[in-house]
Amino acid sequence: MPKRTDIKKILIIGSGPIVIGQACEFDYSGTQACKALMEEGYEVVLINSNPATIMTDPGMAHHTYLEPITPEFLARVLERERPDALLPTLGGQTGLNTAVQVAKTGLMEELGVEMIGASFPVILKAEDREQFRDAMSHIGLRVPENGIARNMDEVFQIAERIGFPIIIRPSFTLGGTGSGVAYNREELEVIAKAGLDASMISEIIIEESLIGWKEFELEVMRDFKDNVVIICSIENF
């Protein structure tokens, strides 16, 4: 893909402190992105709340903001720096969720800031369980029987229809946060409440259990020209 000459200044969101499900891989990838973009001649602005990472070392970006990665602080940096583009995909779930919350306010459109790496609609389609399910159905892929719940009444209605055991997964979370397998109503209540609390939009998907199936995971990279490369494959039991 050729270098974009319409973009001069890029704001990168870091991942902040290392937490479960969001570890040093994001620091590494973010650091490499800063280096690569600066080598290409872009002006790089970074927001990251972690002063202990190499990513916030002097020379890694033209302007570095050691600020909390929240919608409020991201909005302030956007208004002050007025970048051409925002790159949220190297900030883990924190970066994605923060970028989505700011994009929903209309500020990025108002400032003319483009979300790159993954666009706003694409992030929603990947992170929102309902949109992802609908996308898979649209392309003809089978998915387990499921239902979307936003409160406990809906949780129990879906569970009664599907039957135990069932799997609970929240929207907009990473590393299994708020997810779990429930074998009875008591376990369901605990896991579902945790999932609704963990989700940025208070939404979970409840699926029939496929425990015992073998999982094949493919890490795939694809560009705008539809070139596809499988980076690695993982077999899970």
N, C-alpha and C positions, 0 to 999 in steps of 0.2 A: 504494500500500500504506500503510495507516495506521501511525502511530507506535506502536511497542510500549511499553507502559507497565509491562510486567513485567520489563523490563531497566533497570537504573539505572547500572551500571558496566561499561565495555567495555575490554578489553585488546587493543591493536592491535600486531601484529608488523611492524616495519619490515624493509626489505630488506638493511640493512647496506651495506658499501662497494659501489661500482659495479664489476661484473665483466662479462665478455663474456656476453651472453644475458640479463643482468639489469641494466638501465641506469637512467637518471634517470626513466623513466616511472613506476617504482614509488615513487620519492621524491615525485614530483608527486602521484600518486594518493593516496598515504598522507597527505600533507600536507592535501590537500583533504578527505579522510575525517575527519581530526582536527578540522578547522574545522567541517565540516558536523555532526558528532556533538555537538560542544560547543555549537553554535548551537541544537541540538535539546534541550539541557539534560542530556545524558548526562555522567557522569563518565568521563573518558578517561585510560587508562593506556597508556603507550607503552614498548616495549622495542626498542632499535635500537643497533647497535654503531658507527654512523657519526656522529661528532660534527660532521662538516663539512656535514651536510645541514640544510636549513631545517626539516625535520621535527622535529629535536631542539632547536630554538630555544625559549627560555622563552616560555610562553604558548600553545604548540601543543598541550599536553596538561596535565592536572592533575598527573600524576606521570610523570616520564620516567626510564627506566633505561638508562644507557649501558653495556650489558653484551653479551657475546658472544651471538649468536642460536644457542643450542644447546639440546637438550632439558633439560640439567641446569639452565641458568640460567632458561629459560622456566618450568620446574617451580617453581623458587624464587620467582619473581615471582608465579606463580599462587597459591602457598601463602601468600605474604605479603599480597597485595592482595585475594584472594578475589573476583574479578570475577564478574558474572553471565554474561558472554559473552566469547568469544575470537574476534577477527576476523583470520584468517591470510592472506586472499586478496590483501592489499596488500603482502605481503612477498616477492613473487616465489617462485621455487622454494625459496629458503631458508626463507621463512615457512611454506610449505605442508609441506615435509618435516619441519620442526621440530615443527609442530603435530601432524602424523600420528604422529610418534614418541612424543610425550607422550600423545596420545589412546590409543595402544596399551597404555600402562602402566596405564590405568584411573584415572589421577589426576583427569582432568577430570570423569569420572562421579562419583568420590568427593567432589569439591568442589562438584558441581552446576553446573559451568561448561558453557554451551552454545556450540558452534561455529557461528558465523553467517557469512553471506556465501556459504559453501558448507559443507554438513555433512560430517562425517567419512566416511560411506558414499559421498557424491558425489565427494569428492576421490579416494578410492580408485578409484572407477569411472573417473574421468578420467585418473588418473596411472598406474595399473597397466595395462600393455599388454594383459594377458590379460583383465582385467575389461572394459576398453574394447572389445576385439574381441568379447567375448561380448555386450556391450550392443548393439553395432551389428548383430550377427546376430539378436538377439532382436527388433529392430524391423524386420527385413527388408532391411537395407542390405547390399549386396555389399562384400566386402573382398578384397584380394589374398590369394592362397594364402600361408599363413604357418605359423609354429610358434613356441612359447615355449621359450626355453633358459635354463637356470640354471648350466650348466657347459659346458666345451668339447666334451665327448663329445656332448651334445645338439645343440650348434651344428653339428658336422660331419654328424650324422645328418639334421638338417633341411635343411642345404645340399645334401646328396646327393639328397634327395627333390625339392626345389624346382628346383635347378639355378641356375647363374650367368647373369647378374649378380643379386645379391641385395642388399637394403637391411637394415641393422641399426639398430634403435632401442632405447635403454634405457628402462626404466620410471623415473618420478620424476626426469626431467631436463628442462631448458628450453633453448631456443635451439640445439638440435641437438647439445648436449654428448654426446659418446660415440657419435654416429650416423655412418653412412657407407655407401658403396656398395662392395661387394667384387666383383671380376671373376674372382678365382681363390682357391685355398685359402690361399695365403700372405697375401693382403690380408685375407681373412676372419679369419684367426687374430689378426692385429694389431688390427683394428677390433673384433672380438667381445670380446677381452680388455679393451680400453679401455672398451667399453660395459658389461661386467659390473662393472668397477671403478667406473664413474661412477654406476651405479644404486644407490640406497639399499638395495634389496632383492636386488641381484645378479640381475637379470632383464632379458632382452632379447627383443624380438620380431624374427624373421627373416622377411622378406617377399619375394615375387617382385618384381622391379624393374618399375616402371611408367615408366621413363625414356622421354621422348618424348611422354607424355600431357600435356595441358594441365590446369592446376589452377585451380579457382575457389574462392576463400576468402571466406567470409561471416562478418563479425563481427555476432553476434546477441545482443540483450538480451531476456530473458524474465522475467516475474514470476510470483508464485504464482497469479495469476488467469489465467495462460496467455496474457497479452498479449505479443506479439512485435514487436520493432522491429529491422530490419536497419540497423546503424550505417554499415557500409561494405562494399564488395566489392572483392576484389583478384584480378586475373588473373595467374597465374604460368606461365611457359613452362618 
